[in-house]
Amino acid sequence: MENNRLKQMMKGALLLSLAAFISKILSAVYRVPFQNMVGNTGFYVYQQVYPIYGIGMTFALSGFPVFLSKMIAETPDSWTRKMMMKRSLIILGAFGFSLFLGIYGFSSQLAQLMGDPDLKPILQSVSWMFLWMPILATLRGYFQGNYRMEPTAISQVAEQLVRVGAILFAAYLYTKTKGDLYAMGANAMSGATVGAVLASGLLLAAYYKERQNFCPPLRDAGQAIKQAPAAQWGRLIQRYATEGATICLLSAILVLFQLIDSFTLYNGLLDGGTANDLAKNIKGIYDRGQPLVQLGMVVGTGFSASFIPMMSRAHAQDRQGEFTRSAVSLLRMTSVFSAAAVTGLLAILPNVNNMLFGDREGVAVLSVYILAIFAASVMTAYHSILQSLGQYKISLVALVAGLAVKFFGNLLLVEPLGTMGASIALIAGLGAMLLALWLNSERALREVWFTDRFLLKLMAGCAVLFVAAGVLRVGLERYLFTDGGRLADSAIAAVTVCAGVGVFLWYILKVKLFTLREWVSIPFGKKLLRKLPDKTSDLK
């Protein structure tokens, strides 16, 4: 029985990881055609309000559902689970309605704080999704607590597909009518509500279809609650306000950094003497960094996702040695792939910028911005390790430190340096978080960078990759693709990426940067090792 449940958990974790991967790809990729259709200013209009949606999405997907599923899984009694779910729905309903009223009712004041009163209708548009957040969070948490991951995965992907479709449709209508950019932004942001409605419908249908399997009707609610303090009002509200809020904050790390930009960057540009229209255009160029970072983090963290359930299982079964080995592998693999993503992007950033966004503006600012791929990926790995141990306080302290550095960095640097100051503040904030997490990790996780000269080998590999990709890019630009157009830059980027992957794989095999166990855990890793037996005979 226990073995079957473990298999179900592992299968569910893999399914959720796949759904999250698809959603991340969708969330990053749609911004490219969207920016192409509405331009830098239209991108600014959307991105100013996006962090509020991102926070709501965190509440509904990776914050409160994770917390509720944890409480559900800890509760063996089915009647108590059902009462816990109902009361959680009421608690989150009150919270979501309060957020809706706050954002909608104070939309004028929030727009003023962002420096742009015309953002009011977009803020009002995004506020409606908070009314659906309680249903999404409660049902997802309840399903996950009962080891049923399919409804969450299906609703997550469906929600993203509908939202992205609505956003691109709103952008398409704008290209046909050339109407008001702020009206386009409000229409695009309404996709969040449309997606939330669809996802809620799917989850409700799944709940009513399967409720008898794990949710029998209550017999004596009063007696059940007396015997289960975990479902009492006071206890639930307290845990949501502390543990639940902490998980939500830690799940929304990058979105919170973007929210600081929404309230400080545009205002800082204006205070520095930049004209309104130019400031919006510059902010739109700066926001190109977000999809680049998202795509880079998919590369940096995607291959190592399998280690998280392994760590949780090892900790639950008190196998500390296995836990530490998995945690060390998670850090090593995340750092290698994220460093490669940063290095490769830096080598071909002008081409990628033109390929995706139609020009090469803002390359210097984006070069600093995309360093966040490495910092955020490794920071996320450290946080995942602490989360597997049930330790949230260290991550919360690190988050507060990072947000403080980002906020005050923006206030000090944006006015004199523009968006370059915001990029520097972003890296400084993430660096502060990473330093705090590293200092508070166990010894093996602090020394992973220095064991077997790992960090030195990684830096040398990045240098090899950067030089190889840079030389190839220059050669292609000078002798083969000489017109400098968007199609030429796309071809240069594609060829250079393929060659860079080959060079980097050759290097990490040559210096034995990964162990045999780590290679096997990578998709297609076994096939690669079979083709290169002479390179892997000494791997341990």
Secondary structure, DSSP 8 states (H G I E B T S, - for coil): -HHHHHHHHHHHHHHHHHHHHHHHHHHHHTHHHHHHHHHHHHHHHHHHHHHHHHHHHHIIIIIHHHHHHHHHHH---HHHHHHHHHHHHHHHHHHHHHHHHHHHHTHHHHHHHTT-GGGHHHHHHHHGGGGTHHHHHHHHHHHHHTT--HHHHHHHHHHHHHHHHHHHHHHHHHHHH---HHHHHHHHHHHHHHHHHHHHHHHHHHHHHHHHHH----S-HHHHHHT-GGGSHHHHHHHIIIIIHHHHHHHTHHHHHHHHHHHHHHHHHHHTT--HHHHHHHHHHHTTHHHHHHHHHHHHHHTTTTHHHHHHHHHHTT-HHHHHHHHHHHHHHHHHHHHHHHHHHHHHHHHHHHHHHSS-TTHHHHHHHTTHHHHHHHHHHHHHHHHHTT--HHHHHHHHHHHHHHHHHHHHHHHHHTHHHHHHHHHHHHHHHHHHHHHTS-HHHHHTTTGGGHHHHHHHHHHHHHHHHHHHHHHHHHHT--S--HHHHHHHHHHHHHHHHHHHHHHHHHTT-S-HHHHHHSTTHHHHHHH-HHHHTT--
